[in-house]
């Protein structure tokens, strides 16, 4: 069940992208991430760190995409996410 919930934002983005374009898909992704965070909070009373980081990046880059009407911002989200996770893994050998 958790794996299906984690795929919800991706499925929403792809479906909206093919039916209506990048800007509607970005809004759908932001909405789906909000639903994912709400489900996480209701089920466990906490938000997993990776979901929190991913949601923050989606909201920042998605808002920039929608406000500036520039699709490059939402395309930077995966890169920024993987850099943040990579840096966390590198730092984990010195911290904790």
N, C-alpha and C positions, 0 to 999 in steps of 0.2 A: 504494500500500500504506500509506503514512504517513497519508493522509487517512482511510482506513478505521480505522486504529488510533486516530486522534484522535476519531473518532465513537463508538468502543466505549463509553466511559462514558455518553454521552448515550443511546445505544440501550439499555444496561443499565438506566439510570434509568427511561426511559419504559416499557419492558417490565415492569419490576417494579412501577412505579406503577400501571399499569392492571390488573395481575394481583393485587397484594397490598396496595397502599396506600403512603403516603408514607414510613413508617418502614423498611419493607423496601426501598423504592426508594433511600432514603438509604444504607442499608448496601450495597446493590448498587453504587451510585455510588462509595462509598469503596473497595470491592473492585476495581472496574474501574479506578479511578485508580491503585491500587497495581500492577495488572497493566500499565497503560500506562507507569508509571515504570520497572518492571522491564524491559519490552521496550526502552524507550529506552536504559537502562543497558547491556543486553546487546548491542544493535546498535551503539551509538556510544560507549560508555564515558563518557557524560555525559548529563545531563538538561537539556533545553532550558529556558531561564528561564521561559517562559510556562507550560510544563507544571509546573514546580516551584512557581510561585506559585499556579496553579490547584489543584494537589494540596494544598498547604498550607492554602488556604482551605476546600477540601472537607473535609479532615480536622478542622480547627478547628470549622467550622460544622456539619458532619455529626455530630461527637461531641457538640456542644451540643444538637443536635436529638434525638439518641438518648438522651442522659443526662437531659435535662430534659423530654422528650416534648413539645416545642414546635416545630411545623413552620416557624415564622417564621424560625428561624435558617438553615435550608438555603435558604430563599427569599432571604436577604440575600446569599448567596454571589455570584451574578452581579453584583449592584450593587457589592459590595466589590471584585470582580475588575476590573470596568470602571473604577472610580475609581482603582485602583492602576495600571492600564495608562495611563489618561489622565494621571495625575500623572507617570508615567515619561516620557511623550512631552513633556509641558510642561517637565520638568526637563532633558530631553536637549539643549535648545538652549543651556543654560548649562553643562552638565557634558559633557565629551567632545566 
